[in-house]
Amino acid sequence: MDDFYSPVAEFYDLVGRAHSAGEQALRERLSAMTHIHDPILDIGAGTGRTVMTIAESVPQVDILAVEPAPAMRAVLTHAVAQCLELRQRVTIIPDTVDQLQLPQRLGAVVAFGVLGHLTSSQRQGLWALLLPRLARGAPIFVELLPVEKPVVLPRMMLANETIGQRHYQATLEGEPGPDDTMLLTSCWTVSGGPCATQVIRNRSIWHTFGLEDLARESGLHAQRLTPQAGVLYV
Ligand SMILES: C[S@@+](CC[C@H](N)C(=O)[O-])C[C@H]1O[C@@H](n2cnc3c(N)ncnc32)[C@H](O)[C@@H]1O
């Protein structure tokens, strides 16, 4: 796996994703699912935003948090280690999706911000792994970038935050890459305080498709929850 996240993991939580529409929709849907008893799988758990949402929405159920990028996983482990309840419920798995060894049954799956990092054949492998483990109606929650075909994504502001004397500014832009891909470039500029300005440029690859494409390739039903988030189910 290309690790697109570790070089900028220290900045990840400065991007205003908390309380996004997708996260709110995930929280509402999970909170209404009082019948989930099997573990919930969080693929590409990142620094723990979605793990916390799952833990707060579905009491007691175990959470399998899959995060292969070491620096992202360090932040996740720190967050889980702070809370006794999370320590008992959350299992952190350092593998990529193609290496997973899963239990026989899953209550739900969350894949926020990650499926576009998988090729079509990796996604096929993922569906083959997940579907036998999900009961009828069990949800797979997804959040995607709002680009279904490779396009030019004009530069946009990603973050603009101050911590102490340091100011963190980030932009994101994208351009079409080979085949179905977009090449995304983020640029972080950290300035101020008693140290030199840092400029960190980071590139990642995102395979473009939409919710309906996922439904077609997996044979699942799809329901859109927000412009970027949706749910797939058997
Ligand atoms: C955009 S972040 C999303 C983090 C979190 N789900 C959220 O919404 O805040 C995508 C995460 O997917 C992880 N990832 C990338 N490729 C992966 C793969 N093949 N298997 C599992 N996780 C992967 C990355 O390391 C990264 O932490």
The ligand as an ORCA input file, in Angstrom:
! r2SCAN-3c Opt
* xyz 0 1
  C      -9.264      9.938      4.578
  S      -8.664      8.852      5.816
  C     -10.193      8.495      6.624
  C     -10.075      8.343      8.099
  C     -11.412      8.193      8.838
  N     -12.212      7.103      8.314
  C     -12.190      9.484      8.775
  O     -13.189      9.555      8.040
  O     -11.787     10.451      9.449
  C      -8.379      7.333      4.920
  C      -7.651      6.275      5.739
  O      -7.679      5.045      5.005
  C      -6.455      4.362      5.218
  N      -6.202      3.425      4.107
  C      -5.678      3.707      2.885
  N      -5.560      2.585      2.150
  C      -6.032      1.572      2.926
  C      -6.161      0.163      2.726
  N      -5.781     -0.430      1.577
  N      -6.687     -0.588      3.736
  C      -7.082      0.021      4.891
  N      -6.976      1.340      5.136
  C      -6.458      2.112      4.169
  C      -5.426      5.494      5.282
  O      -4.235      5.088      5.934
  C      -6.190      6.598      5.983
  O      -5.922      6.648      7.368
*
